Every structure is written in C-alpha cells, then in structure tokens.
Amino acid sequence: MLIMRGTIRFPEFTANVDVSAPLSGIVGLFGPSGHGKTTLLRLASGLERGTDCYVEHDGEIWQDDRNGIFVPPHKRRIGFVFQDSRLFPHLSAGGNLDYAAKRANPGRADPTRGQIVDMLDLAPLLHRRVEELSGGEAQRVAIGRALVSRPRLLLMDEPLSSLDIRRKMEILPYIERVREEMDIPVLYVTHSLDELSRLADHVLLIRNGGVAAEGSVPEVMQRMDLGPMLGRFEAGVILEGPVLAQDADYAMTDLAIGNQVLRMPNIDAEPGTMVRIRVRARDVSIAIEEPAGLSIRNALRARISDIVLEDGAFAEILLDLDGFGLRARVTRESVALLKLEAGMNVYALIKSSAIDRRLIPGGGKRRI
C-alpha cells in the first residue's frame, strides 16, 4: 500500500491529502485538470514538499515530517514517465537506457535491459538520436529508461497526452505489456476515460487534492453520483465476460454477459478468454418491448435500477443486466413517453459498432 497524508497548497485551493493506493497492477488517478493528480505523483516521488506530510511505501516510511524523516528521490527507487519523454538529447536512445541501467536498483535482479528492449520493441531505435524519434517512439524509450532502472514503483504522468490518436493507439499495447509482464505497480495519471477503462485495474477519482471515490474501474464507472467528474458525454460502464464463439463469416464475436449474449466486432481471442468492454451511456437505448427489424444486434433483457432526471433535456438510467450495471443516457421526454420507472423490465439496445473492447490481462480462460 502507498499511503500519502498531509497538506498541499495549490494555486486555487489548499488540500488535505489522505490517499491510500494499492500496490498492484495499474492504479489510475483520474479527475479534472488542476485538482492535484500530478502533485500526488510528485509527493510520492519526493519531488513535492507539503506541510506535515507522511508518505509510506509498502511499510517503509519515505517521509514523516513530524519525526524528521525524508528519503530523497534517488533513494526511493521510483521510475517516472512524464508527459514529454525528457530523454537526454546528447545521448542516443540506447545511451538513455544505458544511463539508467548504470543507476539501477541493485536490490532487483529482473528484468534485464534485453528483456525490456524486446518487450517495447526498442531494438530498431537504439542507435538513433533523440531528435530522430517520433513522439510515440520517444515515449517508448522513456518507458524503457524508467524500467531499466529496476524501480519499485512506476509513476506515469499522462504519458500519452502529447501524442495524436494514431500514436496513442500504437503505444497503448506496450503499456499493457508492462502491466502483463512486469511485477511493478504503476500509478497512472490520466484525464482520458478511454485510457482509464483500457489500462487501469483500480481507480482513484481525484478532486481538490483528495480522493472523491475509489474502487475497481467497473464499480466506479457505474456510479450515478459521479457523472460530473466522469463527464456526461463520455460516461458509461465496463462489462467483463468470456468469449463464447467467433463468427468468421461476418467478423463478429459473441461475448457472454451474465446469461445473455452480446455481439460485437471481432476480437482475436479463443472461446473462454475473458474480455473487458466499455459501453458508453450515450450508445445505449431502451425499448419497453422486444424489438424487431433493427440494425442494432444487441437487445438485452434488463431491469431499471434508478433514474436521475437532469435539469436540461437528458436523464441517466442505471440498468441491472444480469448483475452487471449498465447506464443509458436518454431524454427526459423519452422517460415520460415510455413511462419508465425503477423496477421496470426493459430491453437495452447496444450498437455493436460503438463497443470498445480489450482482452483482460491474466484473465485467461474460464469454463463456460
């Protein structure tokens, strides 16, 4: 567990920080800009000094102002990946890795430099100068440099924010490989729900320097009271289930969600493989009778758990889908015309083309 407590002064407010983050997988720090996500990383690394602060990592005290304890940043053995690569411009890509390797944590034997080069596909880049690297390539080298130092904790501060969408899609699989193949906990700052839902195992919603909510990504994303923080337009849920079958003729995959089948564009996975999908509330419609003659292929039985009427034209509806939470964003007019209310049985209509999906690392296969 990583524990951070103390008072941090921001330009717009003063925050009493009290954060406990699990040290496993990727922990996402998500929230509006200017609310302290990066500052929390700097506090963990020793680059930020607050008032009466306390920082503890896996039972080891790194900072305790009341007792005069402060472990300097270089002794905390933390890897840091910033928004820009911050590579040393006078060294080649390989030279940046060598620099970090010489200062590696002697208490950790793995992974080796060669393993990291292979994992991040860095071999073709090693002899190139920093200015010859694309933004995505430079960030891959920066991640490699952080890992070669054999850190006990990896901090990533919006590492994809400076990249265009194509470069982001190129580098995301490499970050997934870091999570899958390396036993290093990661604190990952982002304001992107796409990155959060794809990468994170646990999430801390940060507001005014503190934790407004925390839990698994599926649990947090289905909470109706967090709509303003998650963003109404991008709000949605995470569903998980095993692959049932593949339809090669139409390049479609059938996924089990509870006792029902959700059909989506093909994902390369064998039957039984666990898959995580993200479904946005704006991509879910509701029917009160079983529909027919629609291009939408998914009409799943559900029960309305809650309805939140907003001040404007819209309403948020929380559905129970065989024990999974599902959100739908519809107009208040639709709620009135269909006479929707809590406890009502309905059909949730989900467009296959709107589903974001990925394999669950370590999820393996399960019997179905």
N, C-alpha and C positions, 0 to 999 in steps of 0.2 A: 504494500500500500504506500502511496505517495501522499503525505499529509502536508498541507500548507496553511498556516494561520498568520494573521497579522493585519495591519492597517496599511493600505496603499492609497496614495493621493494621486488622483487623475486630474486632468485639466478641468473637467466638468463636475467631478464629484469625488468624494472620499469613500473608499470601500473597506469594509471589514471582511477580510478574506477568511473563509473557512472551507477548505477543499480537501476531499479525500478521494483519490483516484485509484482504481485497481491497477495493479502492475501485471497485466496480461493482455496480449493481443494489441489492437489499436483502440485507444480511447479518444474519441472525438470531442474537442472543445468547440462548441457551436454557439453562435449568437451574433447580435448586431455588431457592426464595427464600432470601435471606441469603448467597448464595455469591459476590456481587460483580459482578453484571451491571450494576446501576445505577452502582456505583463506577467501573467501567471507562468508562462514558459520561462521568462527571464528570471522570475523569482525562484523557480525550480533549479535553474542552471547556476544561480549565484550572480547573475548579471544585474539584478534588480534588488535594491535595498529599501525595505519599507520601515515601518515603525513597530517595534516589539514583535518581530516576525519569528516564526518557528517553521522549519522545514525538516521533514523526516522521510527518508527513503528506505523502505524495506527494513525498518527497525534501526537504521543508522541515522543519527542526528546530523544534519548538514548545517543547520542554522538554529540557534537558540539565543536570541538577543538578551534575554533575561539572565542567562548564565555565561554570556560572553563567548559563545561558540559560533564560529563561522568557518566552514570548509570552503576554500577558494574554488572558483570554477574549474580550474585544471585538475583538481584532485577529486572532483565529483565523478569524473569519467562519463561525461554526457556527450552524445553526438547531437549536433544541431544542424538542421537544414533550414535555410531561410527562404524568403520569397524569391530572392535572386540567388544565384549559385554561390556568389562570393568566393569563387575559385581564385587562387593566386595567379595573376596574369603572367608572371615571369616564368612560370613552370608549365610544362605540358600537362595533359590530362593525367598521364601516368605519373608524372612528377608530383602532382597533387596527392595521388594515392600514396606514393612513397613517403611523402612528408608526414601524412597521418600514420602510416604504418610504423615509422620510427618512434612515434609517441604513443603507440598502442598500449592499452591496459595490460600489464604483464600478468594480471590475475585471470585473464580469459584466454583460452587457447584457440577457440574457434570463433568465427570462421576464418579461413585463411584469405589472403589477398586474392589468390587464384580463384577461390570459390566465389568471392564477391564479383570479380571480373566476369566470370561465367554467368552468374545469376542475373547481372544487369546488362549483359551483352556489351561490355566495355572494350573488349579486345581491339576492335577496329578503330577506337578513339584514342588509345593510349599515347600514340606518338604525335597527336595533333595539338596545336597550340590552342589556348582557351578561346581566342578570338575567332578561331575557325569552327567552333562548335555552335550548333543551333541551340535555341533556348532549352528544348527538351533534352538534348544531349548533355548540355552543361548541368542540368539538374540531375540527370542520371549519374554523372561523375560526382556531383556534390553529395548525393546519397551514398555513393560508393566510398567517398572520402570519409564520411561520418561513420560508416560501418567498419571500415578498415581499422579505425581507432579502437575497435572492440569495446563499444560503450555498454554501460549497464542500463542506460535509458536513452532512447532516441526521441528528440524533440523536433517536430516538423511544423514550421510556421507558414501556413498557406503556401506550400511548395509549388502549387500549380497556378497560382493567381496571375502570374505574369505571362502565362502561355496561352496561345489561341486554342480553340476547341480541338483542332486536329492533333496538336502537340500534347494536349491533356490526355486524349484518348490513347496516344502512344505510350505515355509514361505510367498511366494507371495500372496496367498489368504488372509493371515492375514493382510498384509499391505493394501490390497484392502478393507478389512473390516474397518480398521482405517479410510480410506477416506470416506467410505459409511456411517458409523455410528457415527462419531465424528465430531463436528464442530470446528476442529482445522486445520489451514492452515499448510502445510508441504513444506519445501524446501528440495528437494531430489537430492543429488549429485550422478551421475552415469556416466559411460562410456559405458554402455550397451544399445544398441538400443532396445533390447527385453524388458528390464525393462522400458525404457522410453515410448515405444509405449503402453505397457500394463498398466502402472500406472499413467502417467502424464496427467494432463488436459491442462497445459501450459508449454512451454519450453523456457529456455534462453540458447542459444548457447554461451559458454564462450571461448574466445580466448584472450590470453595476458592480462588476468585480466579484460577484458571488455566484453560487450555483442555484439557479431557479428550479431546475429539475434534473434528474439523472436516472439512468437505467439502461436496459438494452435498447437498441435502436427501434425495434418493433414496438416496444412498450411505450416509449416516449412519443413516437410519431403519431400514435393513435389517440393521444390525449387531446380532447377538445379545448381545454382551457389554455393550451399553449399555441393556439392559432396565430396570434400576433407575432410571436417570436419565430415560428416556423415559416411564416409568410403564407397568406391566404391562397395566393395563386399557385404556389408550389406544394402546399400541404398535401399529405397523403399518408399511406401506411406501407409497412414492409410485411410481406407474406412469405412464408417458407414452406416448402413441401418437396417430396421426391418426384423425379421424373417417372411417368407411367409408361409412355410409349413415344416413338418417333414416327412421323408421317413423312416419308421421303418424297412422296409424290407432290405434296404441297409445301414442303419445307416447314412443317409445323411440329411443335412439341406439346404433349399432354402432360400437365402437372397436377398432382393430387393436392388439393387444398381442403383439408378435412375429409369429408366423404364425397366431395364433388370434384369435377374435372375442370381445370382451367386450361384453355388452349391458347398458345402464343407462338410467335415466330420461332423458328428452330434455334435451339441452343445445343451445342455439341456436348452431349453427356449421355452416358448409358442409363437405362432404366434403373431406378433405385437411387441415383445420385441426387443429393439434396441441392435445391436451388433457392436462392433468395430473389424475390421480385419486388419492385417498387410500383405501387399503383397510386397515382395522384387522384385526389378527391374530384378534381375538375374533369377527370376522364371516366367517372362512374355516373351512370344514370339509373333511374329507378322506375320499375314498372309494377303495377299492382296486380297484373295478371300475367301468366306465362306468355311471352311474346312469340310471334311467328313472322316469317318473311322479312327478317332483318339481316343486314350485313354484319352486324355485331354478333360474334360467335359465342360469347360468354354471357349466359343468363343464369346466374347462380342464386339459389334459394337463400334468403337471409331474413333476419328479424331486426326491426328498428329498435335500437337501444336508447337513443337520445336524439333530440332535435334542438339545435341552437339557432334561433332567428336573429339575424344581424340587423343593424339599423338601416342598411341600404336594401338592395334588391335580393340579396342572397341569404341562404340558410345552409348550415352544416349539419349533416346527418351521420350519426355513428350507427353502423350496422354490425350485427353479430353473424358471422359467416362460419358456422360450424366451430365456434370457439375462437375464431380469429376476428380481430377488429378490422372493419373496413369503413372508410369515410367517403361520403358523397357530397359534392357541392352543387346545389340546385337553387332555383329561385324560390323566394317566399311564395310567389304566385303558384308554383307547382305544388308546394306543400299544401296550400289551401285547396287548389282544384282537385288534387288526388286524395285530400282528407287524410294526409299522412299523420301518424301519431306513434308514440312509443309503444312497443309491444306488437306492432302490426307486422304480418308476414308479407314480404315483397320479393321482387327479383332484382338483383343487382346486375346491371348491364355494363360490361367492361370491354372496351375495344382492345383487341389483341395487339394492334399496331402501337398502342400507347404504353405498353408494359416495358419497364426497364428491368433487366434480369442479369444475374451472375451466379456462378457456382459458389457454394458455401465452402470455404477452405476448411479442411479437416472434417467436413460433414460426411464424406464418404458415401457409402450406400447403406440403405436400410431395407429390411424386408417390407414388402407392400402387398 
